[in-house]
Amino acid sequence: MGNFGALEIGKRALIAQRFGMDVTSNNIANVNTPGYARQRVEFGETDPQLLPGGKGYIGSGVEVANVRLFREEYFDREIRNNLSKKSGFENDSSILSRVETILKEPSDDGIDATIDKFFNSFQELANQPESIARREFALNQAQSLVDEFNGMSARFTELRSQVSEKITTSTDEVNRIIERITELNNKLTPLVSLGSDAGATIINERARAVEQLSALVGPVNATVDTKGLMSVSVNGASIISTVIGHKVQVSETTSSSGERTLSMQVISRASGDVISKFNPGAGEIASNLKHYNVTLDGNDSSGGFSIVKSLDELAGAIVNKVNTVAQTGYGLDDVTAPNRNIFDPTGTTAASIKLDSAVLNQPRNLPISIEAGTPGDNTIARQIAALADDPTFTNAQTAQQFYANTLNRVATAGADAANGAKTTSLVNDQLNAQRESVIGVNLDEEALSLIRYQRAFEAAARIVNTTNELLGTLINLGR
């Protein structure tokens, strides 16, 4: 090999140790980068050279064989799965907290108190059935009940609209992430076979992108082929096939009953054709779809708990029960049976309930007497007041029992969501800590590695200097 061979060995050693220092420096620089997986240089001996006369082989130096990336698919997968649950629970908790705020219970002006005041006003009217002031007060309490139902319905409609906007925004984010992962796969194609540092950096970025995707659409099935390219599917629907990424879209359908339902599909980015249905299993979008399609949908037919449908059922029961009693009554000036309603019979939802035009601002028309010409009769007023304790008012419950049960279901769902968010947050911290112990940067270890590479670099430089001196001596011998 001679002196020139020694120079080549020294050069290779300098390059290899310098590369090791670069990788170690990059680890140290990214110690606080979320999701960063440390890298380690793996060296290999270069091909040996045959000695003159075939008397054996001599080493020819060192080279960088590979850059090992300390990623653990097990932890990545578990963190993604838990992250999707955590995101879903947190979104559930946020929306249900908004629902509880709208319901504003317990309070002096919520639905529960307003229903109580409404029935009590008729009990008070029964004490002075001919009193115009008492009649006006009863109508005012009825109008307050109408206003409370209407206002609550409007606020739930606004909340549902906001949830729809969030689904659209999140879907756009999903498409950006899909496009980014596809771009990273394309960038990775020429690099993975080289085992280069650039390839490891792209893999780290891709792993972070997949975690972001999991938080939105639930557990993803991410598989990597022999070339290092990733394919991603959700609930069996493929959204990324190595270097080809599709898009997801949201569409709304309306049934004959007026039920508006949002659903999602996978579409081809190239042609725009629908490829398959897309059903997020968990995560933020799945949570929002559930609340849009069920919790906040008054026409929901799924059988799940809908707060809007429950309010509509209560409002409808009040309209029908009160009107059934009122239709048998007479106002102060009636001589024939007026068959008069207190609430408009066409408005049987929280959004549409209203006072009947026959009694609106007309207290004398309030039908509370059982017979014509008996202004002091209070039979109908007492019957309306007694509805407050009717055990068959709604779903074999009184009105207030039904509403209390509705509130309890909201509170239970909110507590479950809050507990789920807390639990998954703790699990997330534990999983991240376990993963960090494997892939994270240990500054003490990196400092030792840096010193080791530095010393090796210095020794390699000494080989080059010594060889250079020997060559200089040989040249001088010939002068």
C-alpha positions as CSV (number, residue, x, y, z in Angstrom):
1,M,0.0,0.0,0.0
2,G,2.9,2.4,0.8
3,N,2.8,5.9,2.1
4,F,0.1,7.0,-0.3
5,G,-2.1,4.2,1.2
6,A,-1.6,5.6,4.6
7,L,-2.7,9.0,3.4
8,E,-5.8,7.5,2.0
9,I,-6.6,5.8,5.3
10,G,-6.0,9.1,7.1
11,K,-8.3,10.9,4.7
12,R,-11.1,8.3,5.1
13,A,-10.8,8.5,8.8
14,L,-11.0,12.3,8.8
15,I,-14.1,12.2,6.6
16,A,-15.8,9.5,8.7
17,Q,-15.1,11.1,12.1
18,R,-16.1,14.5,10.8
19,F,-19.4,13.0,9.7
20,G,-19.8,11.5,13.1
21,M,-19.3,14.9,14.7
22,D,-21.9,16.4,12.3
23,V,-24.5,13.8,13.2
24,T,-23.8,14.2,16.9
25,S,-24.0,18.0,16.6
26,N,-27.4,17.6,14.9
27,N,-28.6,15.5,17.7
28,I,-27.6,18.1,20.3
29,A,-29.2,20.9,18.2
30,N,-32.5,19.0,18.1
31,V,-32.6,18.1,21.8
32,N,-35.8,20.1,22.2
33,T,-37.4,19.4,18.9
34,P,-40.7,17.5,19.4
35,G,-40.8,14.0,17.9
36,Y,-37.1,14.1,17.0
37,A,-35.4,10.7,16.9
38,R,-31.7,10.6,17.6
39,Q,-29.3,9.3,15.0
40,R,-26.1,7.3,15.4
41,V,-23.4,6.8,12.8
42,E,-22.4,3.2,12.2
43,F,-19.0,2.7,10.7
44,G,-17.7,-0.1,8.6
45,E,-14.2,-1.2,7.5
46,T,-13.5,-0.5,3.8
47,D,-12.4,-3.4,1.6
48,P,-8.9,-4.7,2.5
49,Q,-6.1,-4.7,0.0
50,L,-4.1,-7.7,-1.0
51,L,-0.4,-7.6,0.1
52,P,2.3,-8.0,-2.5
53,G,3.0,-11.6,-3.3
54,G,-0.4,-12.6,-2.0
55,K,0.8,-12.9,1.5
56,G,-2.4,-11.6,3.1
57,Y,-4.6,-8.6,3.3
58,I,-4.2,-5.2,4.9
59,G,-7.0,-2.9,6.0
60,S,-7.7,0.2,3.9
61,G,-9.5,2.4,6.4
62,V,-13.0,3.2,7.5
63,E,-16.3,4.4,5.9
64,V,-19.7,5.4,7.1
65,A,-21.8,2.3,6.6
66,N,-25.2,3.7,7.8
67,V,-26.9,6.3,9.9
68,R,-29.2,4.5,12.4
69,L,-32.4,6.2,13.2
70,F,-33.7,5.4,16.7
71,R,-37.4,5.3,15.8
72,E,-39.7,2.7,17.5
73,E,-42.7,1.8,15.5
74,Y,-44.4,0.3,18.5
75,F,-44.3,3.5,20.5
76,D,-45.2,5.6,17.4
77,R,-48.3,3.4,16.8
78,E,-49.4,3.4,20.4
79,I,-48.9,7.2,20.7
80,R,-50.9,7.7,17.5
81,N,-53.8,5.5,18.7
82,N,-53.9,7.2,22.1
83,L,-53.5,10.7,20.5
84,S,-56.7,10.1,18.4
85,K,-58.7,9.2,21.5
86,K,-57.3,12.1,23.5
87,S,-58.2,14.5,20.7
88,G,-61.7,13.1,20.5
89,F,-62.3,13.3,24.2
90,E,-61.0,16.9,24.4
91,N,-63.2,17.9,21.5
92,D,-66.2,16.1,23.2
93,S,-65.5,17.9,26.4
94,S,-65.2,21.3,24.7
95,I,-68.5,20.9,22.8
96,L,-70.4,19.5,25.8
97,S,-69.1,22.3,28.0
98,R,-70.6,24.7,25.4
99,V,-73.9,22.7,25.6
100,E,-73.9,23.0,29.4
101,T,-73.3,26.8,29.1
102,I,-76.3,27.1,26.7
103,L,-78.5,25.1,29.1
104,K,-77.3,27.4,32.0
105,E,-78.6,25.1,34.7
106,P,-79.1,25.4,37.5
107,S,-80.2,29.0,37.3
108,D,-83.3,31.2,37.9
109,D,-83.9,31.8,34.2
110,G,-83.2,28.4,32.7
111,I,-85.8,26.0,31.2
112,D,-86.4,24.2,34.5
113,A,-87.2,27.4,36.4
114,T,-89.2,28.8,33.5
115,I,-91.4,25.7,33.3
116,D,-91.9,25.9,37.1
117,K,-92.9,29.6,36.9
118,F,-95.3,28.9,34.0
119,F,-97.3,26.2,35.8
120,N,-97.2,28.2,39.1
121,S,-98.6,31.2,37.3
122,F,-101.7,29.2,36.4
123,Q,-101.9,28.0,40.0
124,E,-101.9,31.7,41.1
125,L,-104.5,32.5,38.4
126,A,-106.8,29.8,39.8
127,N,-107.0,31.9,43.0
128,Q,-108.3,34.9,41.0
129,P,-109.5,33.6,37.6
130,E,-111.3,36.9,36.7
131,S,-108.2,39.1,37.4
132,I,-106.8,40.6,34.2
133,A,-103.5,41.2,36.0
134,R,-103.2,37.5,36.9
135,R,-104.2,36.6,33.3
136,E,-101.5,38.9,31.9
137,F,-99.0,37.5,34.3
138,A,-99.8,33.9,33.1
139,L,-99.4,35.0,29.5
140,N,-96.1,36.7,30.3
141,Q,-94.8,33.5,31.9
142,A,-96.0,31.5,28.8
143,Q,-94.1,34.0,26.6
144,S,-91.0,33.7,28.8
145,L,-91.1,30.0,28.3
146,V,-91.5,30.4,24.6
147,D,-88.6,32.9,24.5
148,E,-86.4,30.5,26.5
149,F,-87.0,27.6,24.2
150,N,-86.5,29.8,21.1
151,G,-83.3,31.4,22.4
152,M,-81.9,28.0,23.4
153,S,-82.7,26.5,20.0
154,A,-81.1,29.5,18.2
155,R,-77.9,29.1,20.3
156,F,-77.8,25.3,19.5
157,T,-78.3,26.1,15.8
158,E,-75.3,28.5,16.0
159,L,-73.2,25.9,17.8
160,R,-74.0,23.3,15.2
161,S,-73.0,25.7,12.4
162,Q,-69.7,26.3,14.2
163,V,-69.1,22.6,14.4
164,S,-69.8,22.3,10.7
165,E,-67.2,25.0,10.0
166,K,-64.7,23.2,12.2
167,I,-65.2,20.0,10.2
168,T,-64.6,21.9,7.0
169,T,-61.4,23.5,8.4
170,S,-60.1,20.2,9.8
171,T,-60.8,18.5,6.5
172,D,-58.7,21.1,4.8
173,E,-55.9,20.4,7.3
174,V,-56.2,16.7,6.7
175,N,-55.7,17.3,2.9
176,R,-52.6,19.5,3.6
177,I,-51.1,16.7,5.8
178,I,-51.8,14.1,3.2
179,E,-50.1,16.2,0.6
180,R,-47.2,16.8,2.9
181,I,-46.7,13.1,3.6
182,T,-46.8,12.4,-0.1
183,E,-44.2,15.1,-0.8
184,L,-42.0,13.6,1.9
185,N,-42.3,10.1,0.4
186,N,-41.2,11.5,-2.9
187,K,-38.2,13.3,-1.3
188,L,-37.3,10.1,0.5
189,T,-37.2,7.9,-2.6
190,P,-33.6,8.6,-3.6
191,L,-32.3,8.9,-0.1
192,V,-33.4,5.8,1.9
193,S,-31.1,3.4,0.1
194,L,-28.2,5.7,0.9
195,G,-28.9,5.6,4.7
196,S,-28.2,9.3,4.7
197,D,-28.8,11.9,7.4
198,A,-31.3,13.7,5.1
199,G,-33.4,10.5,4.8
200,A,-33.6,10.3,8.6
201,T,-34.6,13.9,8.9
202,I,-37.5,13.3,6.5
203,I,-38.6,10.2,8.3
204,N,-38.8,12.2,11.5
205,E,-40.9,14.9,9.9
206,R,-43.1,12.3,8.3
207,A,-43.7,10.7,11.7
208,R,-44.8,14.0,13.1
209,A,-47.2,14.5,10.2
210,V,-48.8,11.1,10.7
211,E,-49.3,11.9,14.4
212,Q,-51.1,15.2,13.4
213,L,-53.2,13.2,11.0
214,S,-54.1,10.7,13.8
215,A,-55.3,13.5,16.1
216,L,-57.8,14.6,13.4
217,V,-59.1,11.3,11.9
218,G,-58.3,8.7,14.5
219,P,-56.0,5.6,14.4
220,V,-54.2,5.4,11.1
221,N,-52.7,2.3,9.6
222,A,-49.3,3.4,8.5
223,T,-47.1,0.8,6.7
224,V,-43.6,1.3,5.3
225,D,-42.4,-0.8,2.3
226,T,-38.9,-2.0,1.7
227,K,-38.0,1.3,0.0
228,G,-39.0,3.2,3.1
229,L,-42.1,4.7,1.5
230,M,-45.2,5.0,3.7
231,S,-48.8,4.1,2.8
232,V,-51.7,5.3,5.1
233,S,-55.2,4.1,5.5
234,V,-58.0,4.9,7.9
235,N,-60.7,2.3,8.7
236,G,-59.8,0.5,5.6
237,A,-59.9,3.6,3.3
238,S,-56.6,4.2,1.6
239,I,-55.6,7.9,1.6
240,I,-51.9,7.6,0.7
241,S,-50.3,4.9,-1.4
242,T,-46.5,5.6,-1.3
243,V,-46.1,8.6,-3.7
244,I,-49.8,8.9,-4.6
245,G,-52.0,10.9,-2.1
246,H,-55.8,11.3,-2.4
247,K,-58.1,13.9,-0.9
248,V,-61.0,13.7,1.5
249,Q,-64.1,15.8,1.2
250,V,-67.3,16.5,3.3
251,S,-70.8,16.3,1.8
252,E,-74.2,16.8,3.3
253,T,-77.4,14.9,2.6
254,T,-80.9,15.8,3.7
255,S,-83.5,13.1,4.3
256,S,-87.3,13.5,3.7
257,S,-87.7,14.1,7.4
258,G,-85.3,17.0,7.3
259,E,-82.4,15.2,8.9
260,R,-79.2,16.8,7.7
261,T,-76.2,14.5,7.9
262,L,-72.5,15.1,7.1
263,S,-70.4,12.3,5.7
264,M,-66.9,12.1,4.2
265,Q,-65.5,10.4,1.1
266,V,-62.0,9.8,-0.3
267,I,-61.6,11.3,-3.8
268,S,-58.9,11.0,-6.4
269,R,-56.6,14.1,-6.4
270,A,-56.1,13.6,-10.1
271,S,-59.7,13.0,-11.4
272,G,-61.9,14.2,-8.5
273,D,-63.8,10.9,-8.6
274,V,-65.1,9.4,-5.4
275,I,-62.9,6.3,-4.5
276,S,-64.5,5.2,-1.2
277,K,-66.3,6.3,1.9
278,F,-64.2,7.8,4.7
279,N,-65.2,7.1,8.3
280,P,-62.8,8.6,10.9
281,G,-62.7,6.1,13.8
282,A,-61.8,8.7,16.4
283,G,-60.1,12.0,16.7
284,E,-61.4,15.6,16.4
285,I,-63.3,15.1,13.1
286,A,-65.1,12.0,14.3
287,S,-66.1,13.8,17.4
288,N,-67.4,16.8,15.5
289,L,-69.3,14.6,13.1
290,K,-71.0,12.8,16.0
291,H,-72.1,16.1,17.5
292,Y,-73.3,17.6,14.2
293,N,-75.1,14.4,13.1
294,V,-76.5,13.4,16.5
295,T,-76.1,15.6,19.6
296,L,-77.1,18.9,17.9
297,D,-79.5,17.5,15.3
298,G,-83.2,17.7,16.2
299,N,-84.1,15.3,13.4
300,D,-81.6,12.6,14.3
301,S,-82.8,9.1,13.6
302,S,-79.8,7.2,14.9
303,G,-81.2,6.6,18.3
304,G,-78.3,8.4,20.0
305,F,-78.7,11.2,22.5
306,S,-79.7,14.5,20.9
307,I,-80.0,17.4,23.3
308,V,-81.9,19.4,20.6
309,K,-84.3,16.5,20.0
310,S,-84.9,16.2,23.7
311,L,-85.8,19.9,23.9
312,D,-88.1,19.6,20.9
313,E,-89.8,16.7,22.6
314,L,-90.3,18.7,25.8
315,A,-91.5,21.7,23.9
316,G,-93.9,19.6,21.8
317,A,-95.3,17.9,24.9
318,I,-95.9,21.3,26.6
319,V,-97.8,22.6,23.5
320,N,-99.9,19.5,23.1
321,K,-100.7,18.8,26.8
322,V,-101.5,22.5,27.6
323,N,-103.6,22.9,24.4
324,T,-105.5,19.7,25.1
325,V,-106.7,21.1,28.4
326,A,-107.2,24.7,27.1
327,Q,-109.4,23.7,24.2
328,T,-112.1,22.7,26.7
329,G,-112.1,26.1,28.3
330,Y,-113.8,29.5,27.9
331,G,-112.5,33.1,28.1
332,L,-114.2,35.9,29.9
333,D,-116.3,37.0,27.0
334,D,-117.0,33.6,25.3
335,V,-120.6,32.4,25.0
336,T,-119.8,29.4,22.8
337,A,-117.0,26.9,23.0
338,P,-114.0,28.6,21.3
339,N,-111.8,25.5,21.1
340,R,-109.0,27.9,21.8
341,N,-105.3,27.1,22.2
342,I,-102.7,28.8,24.4
343,F,-99.8,27.8,22.2
344,D,-99.8,27.7,18.4
345,P,-100.4,24.0,17.6
346,T,-98.2,24.2,14.5
347,G,-95.1,25.0,16.6
348,T,-94.1,21.9,18.4
349,T,-90.3,22.3,18.5
350,A,-88.0,24.5,20.6
351,A,-87.4,26.6,17.6
352,S,-91.1,27.0,16.5
353,I,-93.0,27.1,19.8
354,K,-95.0,30.3,20.1
355,L,-98.2,31.7,21.7
356,D,-101.4,31.3,19.7
357,S,-102.6,34.5,18.1
358,A,-106.0,34.1,19.8
359,V,-104.5,34.7,23.2
360,L,-101.4,36.8,22.4
361,N,-101.8,40.1,24.2
362,Q,-105.4,39.2,24.8
363,P,-105.7,38.1,28.4
364,R,-109.5,38.1,28.4
365,N,-109.3,35.3,25.8
366,L,-107.3,33.0,28.0
367,P,-109.6,29.9,28.3
368,I,-109.6,28.9,32.0
369,S,-113.3,28.5,32.8
370,I,-115.0,25.2,32.3
371,E,-118.3,26.8,31.2
372,A,-119.3,30.0,29.4
373,G,-120.4,32.9,31.5
374,T,-118.6,31.8,34.7
375,P,-115.6,34.2,35.0
376,G,-114.9,33.0,38.5
377,D,-114.5,29.4,37.5
378,N,-110.9,28.2,37.7
379,T,-111.2,24.5,36.6
380,I,-109.1,24.8,33.5
381,A,-106.4,26.9,35.3
382,R,-106.1,24.2,38.0
383,Q,-105.9,21.5,35.3
384,I,-103.1,23.3,33.5
385,A,-101.3,23.9,36.8
386,A,-101.7,20.2,37.7
387,L,-99.8,19.2,34.5
388,A,-96.6,20.1,36.4
389,D,-97.1,16.9,38.4
390,D,-98.4,14.7,35.5
391,P,-96.3,11.5,35.6
392,T,-97.2,10.8,32.0
393,F,-96.2,14.2,30.7
394,T,-93.2,13.0,28.6
395,N,-91.8,9.5,28.4
396,A,-93.6,8.4,31.6
397,Q,-92.1,11.4,33.5
398,T,-93.2,14.8,34.6
399,A,-92.0,17.7,32.5
400,Q,-89.3,18.6,35.1
401,Q,-88.3,15.0,35.6
402,F,-87.8,14.6,31.8
403,Y,-85.7,17.8,31.7
404,A,-83.7,16.8,34.7
405,N,-83.0,13.4,33.1
406,T,-81.9,15.3,30.0
407,L,-79.5,17.5,32.0
408,N,-78.2,14.4,33.7
409,R,-77.3,12.8,30.4
410,V,-75.5,15.9,29.3
411,A,-73.6,16.1,32.6
412,T,-72.7,12.4,32.5
413,A,-71.5,12.7,28.9
414,G,-69.4,15.8,29.8
415,A,-67.9,14.1,32.8
416,D,-67.0,11.0,30.8
417,A,-65.4,13.2,28.1
418,A,-63.4,15.2,30.7
419,N,-62.3,11.9,32.5
420,G,-61.4,10.4,29.1
421,A,-59.3,13.5,28.2
422,K,-57.6,13.4,31.5
423,T,-56.8,9.7,31.3
424,T,-55.6,9.7,27.7
425,S,-53.5,12.8,28.5
426,L,-51.7,10.8,31.3
427,V,-51.3,7.9,29.0
428,N,-49.9,10.2,26.3
429,D,-47.3,11.6,28.8
430,Q,-46.3,8.1,29.8
431,L,-46.0,6.8,26.2
432,N,-44.0,9.9,25.2
433,A,-41.7,9.5,28.2
434,Q,-41.1,5.8,27.3
435,R,-40.5,6.7,23.6
436,E,-38.2,9.5,24.6
437,S,-36.1,7.1,26.6
438,V,-35.5,5.3,23.4
439,I,-35.4,7.9,20.6
440,G,-34.6,11.0,22.7
441,V,-31.3,12.9,22.8
442,N,-29.2,12.3,25.9
443,L,-26.9,15.3,26.2
444,D,-24.4,13.4,28.3
445,E,-24.1,10.6,25.8
446,E,-23.8,13.0,22.9
447,A,-21.1,15.0,24.7
448,L,-19.1,11.8,25.1
449,S,-19.6,10.9,21.5
450,L,-18.5,14.3,20.4
451,I,-15.3,14.0,22.5
452,R,-14.8,10.5,21.0
453,Y,-15.1,11.7,17.4
454,Q,-13.0,14.7,18.2
455,R,-10.1,12.5,19.5
456,A,-10.5,10.2,16.6
457,F,-10.4,13.1,14.2
458,E,-7.2,14.5,15.8
459,A,-5.6,11.0,15.6
460,A,-6.5,10.8,11.9
461,A,-5.0,14.2,11.3
462,R,-1.8,13.0,13.0
463,I,-1.7,10.1,10.6
464,V,-1.9,12.5,7.7
465,N,0.8,14.8,9.2
466,T,3.1,11.9,10.0
467,T,2.7,10.4,6.5
468,N,3.3,13.8,5.0
469,E,6.6,14.1,7.0
470,L,7.7,10.7,5.9
471,L,7.0,11.6,2.2
472,G,8.9,14.8,2.7
473,T,11.9,12.9,4.1
474,L,11.8,10.5,1.2
475,I,11.8,13.3,-1.3
476,N,14.7,15.0,0.4
477,L,16.8,11.8,0.2
478,G,16.8,12.0,-3.5
479,R,18.3,15.5,-3.6
